[in-house]
Amino acid sequence: MGGSSAEFLSTLIYLAVTVSFCVTLYVLVAPLLEGDKLKKRMESVANARDTMRQSRMAALESQTSLRNESKGRARDIVDRFSLEKLLEASDLRDKLAQAGLRGQAPIYRFYLMKLVLPLAGLAFGLFFLVLLNGPGWSMTQRAAGTLALTTFGYYLPGILLKNKATKRLNSIMEVFPDALDLLLICVESGMSVELAFGRVADELAENSVELAEEFQLTTAELSYLSSRRVAYENLARRNNHVGIKSVATALVQSERYGTPLGETLRTMATENRMLRQMAAEKKAASLPAKLTVPMILCFLPVLFIVILTPAAMRLAEAL
């Protein structure tokens, strides 16, 4: 019994020494293995970024050069009459970007419409109201109508532009919280910010083309610009919404102070989902007030007819 117990004790000591040696060896070798993984991971991210930059440069080179393209009639007219100085709008580029119109061509078309539509309204008013006097108005009414048409033609491009920007922003905000969730998943899986924006843009192409375009532009700016802060600020400027502005501000702070990006995106996704819910509740709360006028104009006259017609018929028979 004494010999067997001694052998058992020696076996336990041998196992303990073996386990201690293995644990010590793992503790010493594990950091070296992790360093190799991190180096490979950084190299893969750098290679992916270089590949993205080369593909985008090839796409730009395949397009027609901006310096060689013709000015076009709209630009010729705008330059000839100096409409940019005459109808100068400091935030026109931002408004056009919010409506999804980028480049120089929409700017010249906007200035051209600001010139053509008031002249068309003035010509129509002078011909139809002043000369022909179709409605049979007095001279004062005809002059007021002509002035109203001219003013409406001047402000019509801005109204259409604002309407287009509002519709585009509403379509973006419908899926923006879901896009932040996808962005969070990509970032926490180990992707860089550029790759995460590009991957989410590809996934959102079927649900929201507008948001996919914005994320693609942000991906390109993150790849080209020297500072990511400028790319995030451009995203906020192109989409004039408090939710997107807060996300851009949070991303800038995360980039500047080194706060965890995953936690930032999770918080921003929750806040934007709450904003979407509050917007839906606001629409639901305004529904009774919007139904008041249709009910007065449509339902109440019919109700009065149904209730008062039998009484009127009986009163007529009695008389």
HUQUI-V169556 format. One record per pair of residues at least 24 apart in sequence whose C-alpha atoms are under 10 Angstrom apart, sorted by the first residue. I is the first residue (numbers start at 1). GAP is how many residues later the second one is. D is the distance in whole Angstrom. If there is no record, write none. Layout:
<<I	GAP	D> <I	GAP	D>>
//
This chain:
<<41	149	9> <41	150	10> <42	150	10> <45	145	10> <45	146	8> <45	147	7> <45	149	10> <45	150	9> <46	146	10> <48	144	10> <48	146	10> <48	147	8> <49	143	9> <49	145	8> <49	146	8> <49	174	7> <50	173	9> <52	142	9> <52	143	9> <52	146	10> <52	167	10> <52	168	9> <52	171	8> <53	167	8> <53	170	7> <53	171	8> <56	164	8> <56	167	10> <56	168	10> <66	38	10> <71	33	10> <71	34	9> <71	37	10> <72	33	9> <72	36	9> <73	35	9> <73	36	10> <73	39	10> <74	31	8> <74	32	10> <74	33	9> <74	34	6> <74	35	6> <74	36	9> <74	37	9> <74	38	6> <74	39	9> <75	29	9> <75	30	8> <75	32	9> <75	33	6> <75	34	8> <75	36	9> <75	37	8> <76	32	9> <77	31	9> <77	32	10> <77	34	9> <77	35	7> <77	38	10> <78	29	10> <78	30	6> <78	31	9> <78	32	10> <78	33	7> <78	34	6> <78	37	9> <79	29	9> <81	34	10> <82	29	10> <83	25	9> <83	28	6> <83	29	8> <83	31	9> <83	32	8> <84	24	8> <84	27	7> <84	28	10> <86	25	10> <87	24	7> <87	25	10> <87	27	8> <87	28	9> <92	66	10> <92	69	10> <93	145	9> <94	140	10> <94	143	7> <94	144	6> <94	145	9> <94	146	9> <95	63	9> <95	66	8> <95	67	8> <95	69	10> <95	70	7> <95	142	9> <95	143	8> <95	144	9> <95	145	9> <96	65	7> <96	66	9> <96	68	9> <96	69	8> <96	142	9> <97	68	8> <97	140	8> <97	141	5> <97	142	8> <97	143	10> <98	63	9> <98	64	9> <98	66	9> <98	67	5> <98	68	8> <98	70	8> <98	71	8> <98	137	10> <98	138	10> <98	139	8> <98	140	5> <98	141	5> <98	142	7> <98	143	10> <99	61	10> <99	62	7> <99	63	7> <99	64	8> <99	65	6> <99	66	4> <99	67	8> <99	68	8> <99	69	6> <99	70	8> <99	111	10> <99	139	9> <99	140	9> <100	61	10> <100	64	8> <100	65	7> <100	68	8> <100	69	10> <100	110	8> <100	113	9> <100	114	9> <100	138	8> <100	139	10> <101	60	10> <101	63	10> <101	64	9> <109	48	10> <110	47	7> <110	48	9> <110	51	9> <111	46	9> <112	45	10> <113	40	9> <113	41	8> <113	42	10> <113	43	9> <113	44	7> <113	45	10> <114	39	8> <114	40	6> <114	41	8> <114	42	8> <114	43	7> <114	44	9> <115	38	9> <115	39	7> <116	37	8> <116	38	9> <117	32	9> <117	33	8> <117	34	9> <117	35	8> <117	36	5> <117	37	6> <117	38	9> <117	39	8> <117	40	8> <118	29	10> <118	30	10> <118	31	7> <118	32	5> <118	33	7> <118	34	7> <118	35	4> <118	36	5> <118	37	9> <118	38	9> <119	30	9> <119	31	7> <119	32	10> <119	34	8> <119	35	9> <120	29	9> <120	30	8> <120	33	8> <120	34	10> <121	24	10> <121	25	7> <121	26	8> <121	27	8> <121	28	5> <121	29	5> <121	30	8> <121	31	8> <121	32	6> <121	33	9> <122	24	6> <122	25	7> <122	26	9> <122	27	6> <122	28	5> <122	29	9> <122	30	10> <122	31	9> <123	26	9> <123	27	9> <124	25	8> <124	26	9> <125	24	7> <125	25	8> <165	73	10> <165	74	9> <165	75	9> <166	73	10> <166	74	9> <168	40	10> <168	41	10> <168	42	7> <168	43	9> <168	71	9> <169	41	8> <169	42	9> <169	69	10> <169	70	7> <169	71	8> <169	72	8> <170	71	10> <171	36	10> <171	37	7> <171	38	9> <171	39	8> <171	40	8> <172	35	10> <172	36	7> <172	37	9> <172	38	6> <172	39	5> <172	40	9> <172	42	9> <172	67	9> <172	72	10> <173	35	10> <173	38	9> <173	66	10> <173	68	9> <173	70	8> <173	71	9> <173	99	8> <173	100	9> <173	102	9> <173	103	7> <174	33	10> <174	34	9> <174	37	10> <174	98	10> <174	99	9> <174	102	7> <175	29	9> <175	32	8> <175	33	7> <175	36	8> <175	97	10> <175	98	9> <175	101	9> <176	28	10> <176	32	9> <176	35	8> <176	67	9> <176	68	8> <176	93	8> <176	96	8> <176	97	8> <176	100	9> <177	66	9> <177	67	10> <177	88	10> <177	89	10> <177	91	8> <177	92	5> <177	93	7> <177	94	8> <177	95	6> <177	96	6> <177	97	9> <177	98	9> <177	99	8> <178	26	9> <178	91	7> <178	92	10> <178	94	9> <178	95	8> <179	24	9> <179	25	8> <179	29	10> <179	32	9> <179	33	9> <179	36	10> <179	90	8> <180	67	9> <180	85	6> <180	86	8> <180	87	10> <180	88	8> <180	89	5> <180	90	9> <180	92	9> <180	93	10> <181	81	10> <181	84	8> <181	85	7> <181	87	9> <181	88	6> <181	89	9> <182	83	10> <182	87	10> <183	79	9> <183	82	8> <183	83	9> <183	86	10> <184	77	8> <184	78	6> <184	79	8> <184	80	9> <184	81	6> <184	82	7> <184	85	9> <185	77	8> <185	80	10> <185	81	10> <186	76	9> <187	74	8> <187	75	7> <187	78	9> <188	73	9> <188	74	6> <188	75	10> <189	73	10> <193	25	10> <193	26	8> <193	29	8> <193	30	10> <193	35	10> <193	68	9> <194	24	8> <194	25	5> <194	26	8> <194	27	9> <194	28	6> <194	29	7> <194	34	10> <195	24	8> <195	27	10> <195	28	10> <197	25	9> <211	28	10> <214	24	8> <214	25	9> <227	28	10> <228	24	8> <228	27	8> <228	28	10> <229	24	9> <229	25	10> <229	26	8> <229	27	8> <242	30	9> <242	33	9> <243	25	8> <243	26	9> <243	28	8> <243	29	6> <243	30	9> <243	31	10> <243	32	7> <243	33	9> <244	24	9> <244	28	8> <246	25	9> <246	26	9> <247	24	9> <247	25	9>>
//
